[in-house]
Amino acid sequence: MFLYSLLSVIIISLISLIGVFTLTIKEERIKKYIFIFVSLAIGALLGDAFIHLIPEGFNTIGNTTYLSIAIIIGIILFFIIERYLHWHHHCESEDPCEIHPVGRMVLISDGFHNFIDGLIIAASFYISTEIGIATTIAVILHEIPQEIGDFAVLLHSGYSKSRALWLNFLSALTSVLGVIVFFIIGNSFEVFSKWLIPIAAGGFIYIALSDLIPELHKRSEKKSHLIIQLFMISIGIISMLLLLKLE
């Protein structure tokens, strides 16, 4: 079961390289239309938080007050992380000044999320191979719109295409760590892991509302942009809603 779980999360991690199709597109053209994918990311993050993670958090925690506190902790935690990143925002050769902290925020929050996915997949294969395969398919379909959005946010934050691909892939590999942790620690980790779900939801909500939506306001030169933004946000939310049929 460990090998099946490991193979599944490796396949899922490779989805993070979906942005490779942009390598043949000029940087200027990508930056011109990046707001479309940032809008998709907003919809995917909010949809994931409210449609998947928060209901799942309620199922595991079973108390709305504790769930709400965990979500608030997630929001405050990512607020602190962002402030820390701003305080230490200085020039480095491989991470230049023009990199916006929201890029690192996305990598951290997505790392949390992928780690949880690894735990879930390992637990599913532990129950049965059939459930493990079904869960893997659901996670794959779940990851595609989110990874496109994450890659777009990394580009928007100032990373080059190749570096955005590499960092997104490294963040995705935390799912492998989730599988390893599950099979080493097993059920004793369940008490801790269930709190990561609403905390990750709080992080997604914070990033979408505090960092990404303000960026759309800065880039709304044309009235037609609002229509496109709303449409792409809706696509992100609907894609997460449709995944409920696979769960």
Sequence and secondary structure as in RCSB ss.txt:
>XXXX:A:sequence
MFLYSLLSVIIISLISLIGVFTLTIKEERIKKYIFIFVSLAIGALLGDAFIHLIPEGFNTIGNTTYLSIAIIIGI
ILFFIIERYLHWHHHCESEDPCEIHPVGRMVLISDGFHNFIDGLIIAASFYISTEIGIATTIAVILHEIPQEIGD
FAVLLHSGYSKSRALWLNFLSALTSVLGVIVFFIIGNSFEVFSKWLIPIAAGGFIYIALSDLIPELHKRSEKKSH
LIIQLFMISIGIISMLLLLKLE
>XXXX:A:secstr
 HHHHHHHHHHHHHGGGGGGGGGGS HHHHHHHHHHHHHHHHHHHHHIIIIIIHHHHHHHH  HHHHHHHHHHHH
HHHHHHHHHHHHT    SSS TT  HHHHHHHHHHHHHHHHHHHHHHHHHHH HHHHHHHHHHHHHHHHHHHHHH
HHHHHHTT  HHHHHHHHHHHHTHHHHHHHHHHHHGGGGHHHHHHHHHHHHHHHHHIIIIIIHHHHHHT  SHHH
HHHHHHHHHHHHHHHHHGGGG 
